[in-house]
């Protein structure tokens, strides 16, 4: 499972099966079925593809990507097919055993794996924002003030908000699959994998970090606002002082003229 471009508009050269928000490729090679599922938010999930062969498939995806990440994140997960299995599925450490690995199973599995690796990316982005605010707080602890301008603060606000929006809207972290609604066995696979990858807990941690960022943003906005208010107050004081000086000068000049 690999995380590639963040924005993928057209993800494959050939598509035999189309599902919402992703496309799936099927290739028959020497009796081995290979699948690649590519999501528009940037995750690519490959089945039955060796590590040294993955780059060949990913080259096709890169051709249609609007942007590439500086670092590609990836993960591995084993899927085994066992027709004699009593239940429809059986979970284990870092693997899942299915009675039948069909296209709907691949759709369900790839959706969770794609979301998981994308979530890793967004967590790393938010961690970077948290680190920036941590440095700001440390600087304030030493100096009693901070030098960040309003533009930089707004950029951090936009980055935090866009990451949260991407997780909810683009990745569709909490959307329920139609396949899982139609058939309970696919719902079982979906729930198991989400629990296995701790999707809800990891999003909870992400949300907690974003609340920390939000708290810091509100605090710094108030500081900047107070700083601006202080500046305006000093401007008013200076203007009033100038006005008073001019008034006194006019009075003195008038008095001098009368005396003459």
Secondary structure, DSSP 8 states (H G I E B T S, - for coil): -EE--SEESS--S--SEEETTEEEEEEEETTEEEEEEEETTSEEEEES--HHHHHHHHHHHHTTEEE--SS-EE---EEEE-TT-SSSEEEETTEEEES---HHHHHHHHHHHHHHHHHHHHHHHHHHHHHHHHHHHHHHHHHSS----HHHHHHHHHHHHHHHHIIIIIS-TT---HHHHH-HHHHHHHHHHHHHTTHHHHHHHHHHHHHHHHHHHHHHHHHHHHHHHHHHHHHHHHHHHHHHHHHHHHHHHHHHHHH-
